Every structure is written in structure tokens, then in C-alpha cells.
Amino acid sequence: MIDIVEQNWRGFAVGGCIVGLAVIALYVWRSLKNRRGTSNAMLSMVLNNMTQGVVMFDSDERLVVCNERYLDMYRLSRDVVKPGATLVDVIKNRKVTGSLNIDPEKYRTNIIALV
């Protein structure tokens, strides 16, 4: 039981940091998108120079953006974790890589409840 609580607590803490960084990334993305002549390359540069992992999903639970640090942190497959992948796809890939040791559907439900 303690392991589950500790894992959830760490998950909440990490999730809070990631949500904060995702908000910053979304702000940067919107700012860059609204500027004429600014390309996606600049957004990629900003995201991939962050020291924290960043991942952002849309309201349909589809991956919008993630940075290299996020992929590296969880040893995720770039073939699976890419724009358009579902939240469940990403969570299942974490399970496969060994960075998550609880049921993917339960974990998804917890994330959605927090958001």
C-alpha cells in the first residue's frame, strides 16, 4: 500500500511540474504561432532545450507535442509516442518500457480525474 501511495505522490508531484511546463510550452507555442514567419523549428528548439520532460495532449487525449527529454526520461519509442498518439498509447508504452508498474487504464483514469 505504501508503494502505491509513494508512487501516486511522486506522480502527482511530477504531474504538477509537467502541467506547469506544458502551460508554459502552450503559451510559447501560441505566441510563436501568432507571429508571422516563425516556424515549428523554433518551437522545437524551445521545447528540446528544456531540462524537464514536456508532454501535451488535446481534449481528445491525442498527443500534440512532447520534447526529447520526455521521451528519454521514460525510454519511450519514437515510433509510438508521436503527435496523434493517444494518451493510452503513451501510457501503454511506458508500461512496456518498465517506467510504469500499474494498470495503464487505471493510471489514465487517475490522470483524467486530476486534470
N, C-alpha and C positions, 0 to 999 in steps of 0.2 A: 504494500500500500504506500509506503514512504517513497519508493522509487517512482510510482505513478505521480504522486504529489510533487516530488522534486522535478520530474520531467515536465509536468504541466507548468510549474512555476518558471522553470527555465524557458519553456515555450512561450509563456505569457511575456516574460521579460524580453526575449528575442523578438517576439511578435510585435511588441510595442516599439522597439527600436526600428524594426523593419517597416512598420506602418509609418513611423515618423519620417524615415528616409524616403519611403515611397511618396509621401506627401511632398517632400522637397523635390524629388525627381519629377513628379507630376507638374509641379509649379514650373520647374526648369523646362520641361518638355513643352508645356503650353506657351511659355514665354518665347522659346525658340521657334515654335510652330507659327506663332503670330508674326514673327519677323520675316520680312521678305529676303529671299536669297540664302536663308540659313538652312543647312541640310541636316539630314539624320546623322551624318558623320559627327557633327558637333555634339549632339545628344549622346551618341555612343561614347564619345571621348569623355564627357562629363560622368556618365554612369560608370564607365570602366576604370575611372581614376578614383572612385570612391573606395575607402578602405573597408566598408561594410557591404554585405550582400544586399542587393535590392531586387525585389520582385513585385510586379504589379499586375493585378487581374482586373478585368472589366466586370460589369454587373451580371454577365452570363457565365462567370467563372472561367473565362478564357484568358490565357497569358497574354499580356500586352507587351511587357518589357521585363527583362531581367539582365543583370550585369554578369560579367565573367566571374567576379568574386562569389556571387551566389552559386553559380554552377560548380565552382571549385570547392566551396565550403562543404557541399553535400555530395561531391563526386558524381554529379548528375550527367546524364547522357545528353549531349547537344542534339542528338537525333530525336529525342523525346521532348526535351524541355526547350521549346522554341515558341515564338508567337503563334497563338491559335491553340496551343495545347490546353487541355482542361486542368483545373485545379486537381482533380482526381488523378489525372495522368502524372502530374508533377509529384503528388504525394506517393503514388504507387512506385514511381522511380526512386524516391527516397527510401522506400521500404526495400526495394531490390538492392540498392547500394549499401544498405545497412545503416543508414543515418536516421532511421525511424524504426522503432520496435513496437509500435501499437497498430491496431487495425486502421487501415487508410480511411475507410468510411467514417469511423468514429472520430478520427482526427479531423477530417473535413467538416463534420458536423460541429465539432468544437470551434473550429476556425470561423465558420459562418455565424455561429452564435455570438462570438466575440465581436465580429465586425458589425 
